[in-house]
Every structure is written in C-alpha cells, then in structure tokens.
C-alpha cells in the first residue's frame, strides 16, 4: 500500500527586494492588532547555535484562494519583513489528508511550472510595499527579480513501514525534491539530491536542495523552514547587490573610458567621489546582510543553515561581490590619482605663471 500524508502543508515562498532597508519597529507600529504580527523566534532548545542580529517581523495577510491543479484551495498568506530590505511571502497550502506520495509529486511538478502564484505574489508584494512605505527610507521599484522556493512540510504519514532514516527506500524523495513526476531519475541524481539529508532525532528528517526542501517534523515546529527562509532572503540580497555592482561599474566604465579629460574638468573628481561612496555603502550593506544571521556551533539548525548556504552557493555570490567591490575600490583609487595629477598640473601652471609675472618686469627693463 502506497505511503500517504496524514498531516502536512506546502510552503511556497516568493522573496522580493522592496527597499534599501526597513525599520522593523515602524512596521510593527503600522499593525495595531497583535494577532496579525509576531517577531521571528526559534524554539528555546536551538537558540544556542544561532545569533540573529535583528529578528524579522511576520504579518498575517489573511486567507487567499489559489488553484492547485484542478482544485481551488484556501491557504494562509504570511509576509515576513527583514531589516536589510526584503519581504518573503509564504503561501501555506494544506496537504489533504490521504494524499499519496505519487499525488504529492504531481502537485510539486504542477507548482514548478505554474505561473499564477508568481503573478499573485508580485501584486501582493507591491501592495505590502505600499502599506509599509513609511518604514522604508528608500523604496526599490526597479529590480524585478525574485527568489522562489518550496518546502514540503510533513507532520505525519499514513502507512509508513520503515524508519524515517530509510524513507527513500519506501518513497522517491528525490522525485519530490526535483518535482519530476514523469522522469525515471538515475541513481546518480538521486544520490546527489539526497546529500544534504539531516536528522535531529529518529522521528524527524530534513532534505535541503537549491530549489526545494522536504521537512518531516512531527511536533509541527517551524524552526527548520524559518532557517531555510532566512538563507533564502540573504541569497536574494546577494543577487541584488551583485547586479547593482554590475550596473554601477558599467556606468563608471562608460563615463571614464574613451573620454578625454580636461585639466580644469571636475568630472573625474565627481566620479572618484561617487565610486568611493558606492564602495563604502555597498560594503556596509553586504556586511550587514552577512552578519544578520550567524552560527556559533555545530548544532542541528546551524547544520541546516550551512547546508542551505551551500546549496544556494553563497560562497560563489560572496566571491563575485568581493571581486566587484575590489574593482570599485581600484577605480576609486585610479580616479583619485587622476584628480591629484590634474591638481598638480594646475598648481604647476600657477607657479609658472607667478614666476613669469615676477620675471617679465625685469626682462622688460633689460631690453627697454
């Protein structure tokens, strides 16, 4: 008899950058009803391994109807606001009791290819940005990219005949993670997908991949999904500032390369000042994002965060940003050097002029 889900939900995330930073205290003040909001918190037993600089604020946006395959379902929509400028929308779609693993894979495949939730998310993100605009010093309306992720959160199975550590012997976990309803996956792909499998106890299980995760948690604790969501928001910010650096560097290159510099021109001084200011601002923000969530031990949630960071290729994004920041610093030094050279040339001309003023009367007397 095929394994079925008795209790669970699908957490569908869409993460957007809505501003340079967000004042979380002002966000809380905008929502008077305490039932609509709460601060990010983890179970007490896991707090020792993690340090959160500023806890995000969750806001309940109410129930919303979404179409899943041929069925219209009501789900809860939650917005979580992060101080470094992002909002993550989470559609909490219930899994009907008795849903088989095969049916769940079909739902996963459908979600992978459906675009309706993308359009709903964009509208809701804009609405929420407008609702909290007084808490955002500088809003972001130009960057259209966003992160998407799906977490299959299961509290209880029906007819599971093996321990959770052997779940893959009973059901095709990789097919769910990869949302492959029609492909017969190879053993190599399955093994690669299941590399980041973790267990805290014999009764729970987590499999983390780059685009989705499976979380089996009988207690209903949302710690693991929250940690993955934190990493997802950090990933979006890394992507945003990587793109922003590309844009700023290209603009500087276009302004500087191939243009003649006049001795009395102030453009290079302006470009040098802009480059230096950009370097300081972006360096500070990137450091702020990286330090917003730290692991200080090798405990369970710290392992989950590291696994998520690895799957999201944080090291690659960090390396790319650091290289571009290095380029920006070099450009700033080069421009400042050019400005100094121009000033030296002007100073030399002034000195020569002053000498000429002193010498000319003497020459005039000699030849007059």
N, C-alpha and C positions, 0 to 999 in steps of 0.2 A: 504494500500500500504506500502511495507516494506521500512524502513528508509535506505537511501543511502548516501554515502560520495560524496560530490561535489568536495572538495579540501582537500588534505592531503598527508602525506607521512609516511613511516615506517622507523624508525631509528634503525638499527641493530648494536649493539656495540660488539666489541671484545677488551678486555683490556689485555695488556701484560706488564710484568716487563722486561725492557731491560737493566737496569743498576742501580748502587748504587745511582746515582744522575745524573741530566742532566743540563748542563749550557745553559739556555734558550737564553741568548744573543748570544752565538755561534750558536745556532740553527737558530736564525733569520738571522745571518750573512751568513749562508750557502745558504739561499734562497734570491737571489738578487731581484727577481720580487715581489714587494709589494703586488700584486694581489693574490699571492699564500699563503700569510701568514697573520695572524692577532692575536692580543692579546685577551685573554678572557675578555669579558666585559658584564655587565648586564645593563638593562635599568635603567636610572637615578632614577626613582621613587622607585626602590627596593634596591638601594645601601646602604641605611641607616641601614639595618638589618644584613648586612653581611660584614665580613672582610676577604679579600683574601691576603695572605702573598706574594705569587709570582704568577702572572697570567700566566696560561699555554699558549702555542703558538699553533695556528691552522695552519695546512699546507694542502692546496688543492692537492690531489693526482690525480685528474682528473676523467674522466668518466670510468666506468667499466661495462661490461655486466655480469649480473647474471641471473640464471634461477630460476624463481618463479613459482612453479607448472609446467605447460606446456608452459610457456611463458618466452622468454628471454627478460629481461628489462635492459635498460641502467640506471645506478644510479651513483650519485656522491660519491666518497670516500674521507673522510676527516680524517686526522691524527691529534690528539691533544696531545701535549707533555707536561708532568708535571714534575716539577723540582725534585720531590722525586723519579723519576726513571721509570715512567710508560708512555706508549703510548696507547691511546684509538683510535681504528679505528672505524669509523662510516659509514656504508653503508646507504645512504639516498635514499630509494626506493620509487618512487612516487606511490600513490594510484590512479588508473584510475578513472576518473570522472564517477559516476554512479555505483560504486562498492557497492553492498548491504552489510548490516551488516553480513548476513549469509556467503557471499563470503569472507568477511574480516576475519571472524573466521576460515574459511577453510585455508586461507593464513597463519594465525597465527599458526594453527596446523601443516601446512607443514613446516614452518620455525623452529618450535620447534623440528622437527625430522630430518631435512635436515643437512647433514654434509659438503656440498660443501663449504658453506661460512666459515666454520671452517678452511678448508684446504687453501682456498684463503687468509684468514686472517693471518695464520701462515707464509705463503710465503711473504705477504706484510709487516708484522711486521719485518721479518728478513731483507728484502730489506731496509726498512726505518731505522732500526738499523745500517746497514752498511752505509747508506747515511749520518747519523749524528754521526758517531763513534768518530769524533774529539771533539764532545761536551759531550762525556760520558767518565769520567775518568776511570771507571771500569765497563765493559760490563757484562751482565748476559746472559749466554748461556746454563746454566744447568737446570733452573727451567722451566718446560714445561706447568705448569698450567696457566689458564687464566680465566677471568670473561666474561660472556656473558649476554646480556640484550637487551630487545626490548621495544621501546617506540612507541606507535601508536599516531601520531601527526595529529590531525584533525583541519582544519581551518573552514570548512563549511560543513553543512549537506544539503541533499535534503529531503523534505517531513517529517521533524521532527515536530510532532504535539504537543509536550509537552515542558515545560521549561527544561533547562539542569539539573536543580536540580532533575527532575523526569526522567532523561534519562533512568534509569534502568527499569522504567515502560514500556518503549517503545522498548528497545532492551536488550539483555542479555549481560551486561557489564562484568560480572564475566567469562562468557564463552570465551570472547575475551582475558581477562587478563590471564586466565589459559590455553588458547589455546586448549580448549576442544570442538571439532567440533561434536563429536559423543555421549558424555555423557550428561545425563539429570541431571544437578547439583542440589544438595539438597539446601534447603533454608539456612541451617546452613553454608555450604561452601560459598554460595553467600554472606551472611551477613558478614562472616569473611573476605572475599576478599575485600568487599567494605568499611571496617572500615576506611581505610586511604583515604577518599574522601574529597577533598578540593575545595573551590571556593573563588576567589577574587572578582568577580562580577557575575552578573546573566548570563553573556554571556560566561563564561569560566568554565572549570571543570578539575580536576586532580584526578586520582585514581592511587595510588602507591602500588605495591606489590613487593615481593622479586625478581621476575624474569622478570617482565614487568610492563609497566605503560601505562595508557591512558591519553593523554593531549589534551584537546579541547581548542584552543586558536585562536579566530577569527583574532587577529592582526598579527599573524604569529611570534610573539616574541618567541625566543628560550630560554628564561630565565629558565623556569622550566626544560626542558631537560638538560640544562647545569648544573644545580644544582644537578640533579639526577646523571649525569655523573661524577661530582666531587666526590660524595659519593661513586660511583662505583669504582673509581680509589683508593680512600682511603681504601675501602674494600679489594681490591687486595693486597695492600701493607701490610695490617694487616695479611692477609693469608700468604703472603710471609715470613714475619718476624716470624710468629708463626711456620712455617715449618723450618725456618733457626735455630730458637732456639731449636727445637726438635733435629735437626741434630747435632748442636754444643754440646748440653747437652749429647746426646748419645755417642758422640765421647769422651767427658771428662770422662763419666762414664766408658767406655771401657778402657780408658788409666789408670784410677786410681784404680777402684775396682778390687780386687783379685790379684793385683801385689805387690810384696814385695818392700819395699823402703829401699835402702841402705843409710847409714849415709852420704856418700860422693856423693850420686846421685844428679844431678842437674835437673832431670826431673820434680819433684814437683814444683820447682821454676819456670820452664818454663810453666807448666800447670797453676800455680797461676797467672802468668803474662798474659797468654792468656785469662783466664777466666775474669780477671779484665778489660782487654782491650775490650773484647767482650761486657761485661756489659755496659761500657761507650759508645761504638759505637752504639750499638743497641738501648739503651735508648735514645740517642740523636736523632737518625733517627726516631724512633717511635714518639717521642715528636714533631719532625719536621712535620711529616705527620698529626698528630692530630691537630697541630696549623696552618696548611696551609689554613684552611677554618673555620672561627668562626662565630657563630650567636650571635648578641648582642641585639636582640629584639625579639618580638613575631609577627613579620610581616609575610606576606604571604610566601615569599621564605624561610624564616627561618623555618616556619612550614613544608614546603615541605622537607627541608633538614633533619629536625628531624624525619619526617615520614620515609624517605628513610633510615636513620641511624637505626631506629627501625626495619624496615623490613629486613635490611641487618645484623641485630643482632650485631651491633658494640660493645655493652656492653659485650657480650659474648667473642668476639675476644679480646677486651681490657683486660678483666679479665684473659683470658688464657695467654696472653703475659706478663702481670704483674706478674702472678704467676711464669712463667718460668724465668723471669728476677730475681725474688726473689730467686729462686732455684740457678740461676747462681751466684748471689751475695753470697749466703750461701756457695756454693762450693768454690768460690774465698777466702772467709774468712777461710774456713777449710784448704785449701791448703796452705795459708799464715801461718796459725797456725802450720801446719806440717813442713813447711820450717823453721819457727822460732825454733821449737823444735829440728830439726836436727842441726841447727846452735848452739843452746845451748849445745847439746851433744858434738859437735866438740870442742866447747870452753872449756867444762869441761875436755875433753880428753887432750887438750893442756895444761890446768892448771895443771892437774895431772902429765903430762909429765915433765913440768917445775919444779914442786915440786920434782919429782923423780931425776931430774938432779942435783938439789941442795942438796938433802939428800944423794944420793949414795956415794959421796966422803967422807962424814962424817962417814957413816956406814963402808966404806972400811978402814978408819983409825982406827976405833974402833976394828975391828976384824983382822987387819993386825999386 
